[in-house]
């Protein structure tokens, strides 16, 4: 793994360890889904909130199946680093659905576009400082000032897989490195 991927995965681990206990566990995913839903005031029972929470559960299950090599129900930093490349290879089926659900959750009017405020609310709820969330949106948005699902998915795939330049927009999905 290159230095850039290592830095991105370290950032991702820190974001996924929502409660800050040094490991990633199912409760971290429940907490994160709750924070994102709360950012929009949407309950889990509503369709978009439920879809997002279900995608978080799916992501956790895929990550745990690959990373929890000692079977203790949690993923430590070493397990995460060893497994995230494997999970990233199956981005479209294991990781992509979470980003797609997050996009649709943020797309409040279902027009296929997400604005700066909606994107920043989701990313900030995930744990990215608000100033970085807005900057990230500016890097990812199209010339019309909106974000499409296609652009988000390309950026997320770049974040998980790309080991080129930290200046690429996708590499800054969760703030500057």
Secondary structure, DSSP 4 states (H G I P E B T S, - for coil): --HHHHHHHHHHHHHH-TT-SSSB-HHHHHHHHHHHHHHHT--TTSHHHHHHHHHHHHHHHHHHHHH-TT-SS-B-HHHHHHHHHHHHHTIIIIIHHHHHHHHHHH-TT-SSEE-HHHHHHHHHHHT--HHHHHHHHHHHS-TTS-EEHHHHHHHHHHHHH--S-TTSGGGGTTS--
